[in-house]
């Protein structure tokens, strides 16, 4: 991870962070599952009808929602900042934004 981000996203007992394709991924340190994508510092702009930003091609829905939001032939699901986004797998356009209740 670039040094600039280290002061914001270091290691702790709950999460680890990995950096790839100019994107920071929050990773479960036990099983290395991607738990989230950090969008605050990447400047990603999400909106229904817009193309999904680059770097969200990896399935990253938090584990407690994976039974409900899983990739299918007609829809993909990606997570960022409290929302699950339904994405058209052909066009990569965001079809829906679902706010998660935490």
C-alpha positions as CSV (number, residue, x, y, z in Angstrom):
1,X,0.0,0.0,0.0
2,X,1.3,3.5,-0.8
3,X,2.9,5.1,2.4
4,X,0.3,7.9,2.3
5,X,-2.5,5.5,3.1
6,X,-0.7,3.7,5.9
7,X,-1.6,6.3,8.4
8,X,-5.3,5.9,7.6
9,X,-5.4,2.1,7.0
10,X,-3.0,0.2,9.2
11,X,-3.4,-3.3,10.5
12,X,-5.5,-4.0,13.5
13,X,-7.1,-7.1,15.1
14,X,-10.3,-6.8,13.0
15,X,-9.1,-5.9,9.5
16,X,-6.2,-5.9,7.2
17,X,-5.9,-3.7,4.2
18,X,-4.6,-4.5,0.7
19,X,-3.9,-2.3,-2.2
20,X,-4.4,-3.2,-5.9
21,X,-5.4,-1.3,-9.0
22,X,-5.4,2.0,-7.2
23,X,-8.0,0.6,-4.8
24,X,-7.8,-0.3,-1.1
25,X,-9.5,-3.5,0.0
26,X,-10.5,-4.2,3.6
27,X,-9.6,-7.9,4.2
28,X,-10.5,-10.3,7.0
29,X,-7.1,-11.2,8.5
30,X,-8.3,-14.8,9.3
31,X,-9.4,-16.0,5.9
32,X,-8.3,-13.1,3.7
33,X,-11.8,-12.5,2.4
34,X,-12.4,-9.1,1.0
35,X,-14.9,-7.4,3.3
36,X,-15.1,-4.0,1.7
37,X,-13.6,-1.5,-0.7
38,X,-12.5,1.8,0.7
39,X,-14.0,4.5,-1.5
40,X,-13.4,7.5,0.6
41,X,-9.9,8.3,-0.7
42,X,-10.4,6.8,-4.1
43,X,-13.0,9.4,-5.2
44,X,-15.3,6.8,-6.7
45,X,-18.7,8.2,-7.7
46,X,-21.6,5.7,-7.6
47,X,-25.1,6.3,-9.0
48,X,-27.9,4.3,-10.6
49,X,-27.4,4.4,-14.4
50,X,-23.7,5.1,-14.1
51,X,-20.9,2.6,-15.0
52,X,-19.4,0.8,-12.0
53,X,-15.9,2.3,-11.2
54,X,-12.8,0.3,-12.1
55,X,-11.5,-2.0,-9.4
56,X,-14.9,-3.4,-8.4
57,X,-14.8,-6.5,-10.5
58,X,-14.1,-8.6,-7.4
59,X,-17.1,-9.8,-5.4
60,X,-16.9,-8.0,-2.1
61,X,-20.3,-8.1,-0.3
62,X,-19.9,-8.4,3.5
63,X,-20.4,-12.0,4.6
64,X,-23.6,-11.4,6.5
65,X,-25.3,-10.4,3.3
66,X,-23.9,-13.0,0.9
67,X,-26.9,-15.3,1.0
68,X,-29.1,-12.5,-0.2
69,X,-26.8,-10.6,-2.6
70,X,-24.8,-13.0,-4.7
71,X,-23.6,-12.9,-8.3
72,X,-26.0,-14.4,-10.9
73,X,-26.0,-14.5,-14.7
74,X,-28.4,-11.5,-14.8
75,X,-26.9,-9.4,-11.9
76,X,-23.7,-8.8,-10.0
77,X,-23.5,-7.3,-6.5
78,X,-20.7,-5.1,-5.2
79,X,-20.4,-3.3,-1.9
80,X,-19.1,0.2,-1.0
81,X,-19.7,2.5,2.0
82,X,-22.9,1.0,3.4
83,X,-24.5,0.2,0.0
84,X,-24.8,-2.9,-2.1
85,X,-24.9,-2.0,-5.8
86,X,-26.7,-4.3,-8.3
87,X,-24.7,-4.2,-11.5
88,X,-25.7,-5.3,-15.0
89,X,-22.9,-7.9,-15.8
90,X,-23.0,-7.0,-19.5
91,X,-22.9,-3.2,-19.4
92,X,-21.4,-2.7,-15.9
93,X,-24.1,-0.1,-15.3
94,X,-25.5,0.2,-11.8
95,X,-29.1,-0.9,-11.8
96,X,-29.9,-0.4,-8.1
97,X,-28.3,0.9,-4.9
98,X,-29.4,-0.9,-1.7
99,X,-28.6,0.8,1.6
100,X,-27.7,-1.7,4.3
101,X,-29.0,-1.3,7.8
102,X,-26.2,-1.7,10.2
